[in-house]
Amino acid sequence: MVKKIEKDFSRFRAIVRGRIKKELRKYITRGELVGKVGKNLVSIPIPQIQIPHFRYGKNDGGGVGMGPGEPGTPLEQGEPGEGTGAGDQPGDHLLEVDVPLSELAKILGEELELPNIKPKGSRTIAADKEKYTGISRSGPESLRHFKRTYREALKRSIALGIYDEKNPIVVPWREDKRYRSWKVREIPQNNAVIIYMMDVSGSMGDEQKEIVRIEAFWIDTWLRSQYKKIETRYIVHDAVAREVDHHTFFHVKESGGTKISSALQLCNDIIERDFNVQEWNIYPFHFSDGDNWGSEDTRRCIELLEQRLFPASNVFCYGQVKSAYGSGQFKKDLDERFGQEDPRIITSEIKDREGIYDSIKDFLGKGK
């Protein structure tokens, strides 16, 4: 029998889930949500929820209602939020609700109609798993199997003729004891690595980096719901690329020109050094405003993509963040070379924060 409090809690969670789904596009564009992430939970602000209920007591409210009144009759204080100027009444408050990241991923998948990812080829890695599979005559007392031990002691007592039905006490001897034993077996487990690359040249401002930060959070949330293990690497570049940690990736301030091939080359070096392409599902994401140092470097980028990164990756994703100083040419070059239907690459234009929602669907909507 389900307790009433459990029913109320389930109802509350259903209401919260409905509110999140209804406002998902708004939550996706809000950067403060990313800053409230714990290990497995994220705090989401939603309007305060009032579950309907009866309130008993006298109606002590004053003021003028349906009865007679004259001009100038004083009224009681109005509802909070009425009128102009400063007031002394509380306004509406937001309720912060902790939502598991796994649940947030489900909501994201449902709302954006994202298909579950099918790992590419046979890219699985063997993971050790211990499982109790048998019975042994020796082992630690913590693993002693009570039923098996009792059965062996009972069989011995009966065989020796010392078992008394009127006083059925069975005391195990040392040789009666049985213990659970285990085997370590390898099970195939899909794993993935996300390699984020971002242009941090002078034309990429704080707003562009914030858009990348928000989008990366939602990409992480979805991919972590699809794989048992996720590793994440970060690369920043202007004319030169370097690998950095998570905090540096989103807060570094650089200047100077842009050479996109430097990031693609470093990405390839990391894959070759640390990730066997037969064991890992690899997701490179590159974000830039589309400026690049000349057509010669663009040709080098295309060469790296075709010969190195496409064969190693599940899919290569390029997000172009609109900037007042960026030309946006690199996406045009990629689309012209590979077209919109090439399964090896997905390009997406992110004009502003509102464009993050559609960009996530562009990148994750094909289930690769």
Secondary structure as UniProt FT lines:
FT   HELIX           4..22
FT   HELIX           24..28
FT   HELIX           31..36
FT   STRAND          41..47
FT   TURN            71..72
FT   TURN            80..81
FT   STRAND          94..100
FT   HELIX           101..112
FT   TURN            121..122
FT   STRAND          125..136
FT   HELIX           141..143
FT   HELIX           146..160
FT   TURN            165..166
FT   HELIX           174..176
FT   STRAND          179..189
FT   STRAND          191..199
FT   TURN            202..203
FT   HELIX           206..226
FT   STRAND          229..237
FT   STRAND          241..244
FT   HELIX           246..251
FT   HELIX           260..274
FT   TURN            277..279
FT   STRAND          281..288
FT   HELIX           294..304
FT   HELIX           305..309
FT   HELIX           310..312
FT   STRAND          316..321
FT   HELIX           329..338
FT   TURN            343..344
FT   STRAND          345..350
FT   HELIX           353..355
FT   HELIX           356..364
FT   TURN            365..366
//
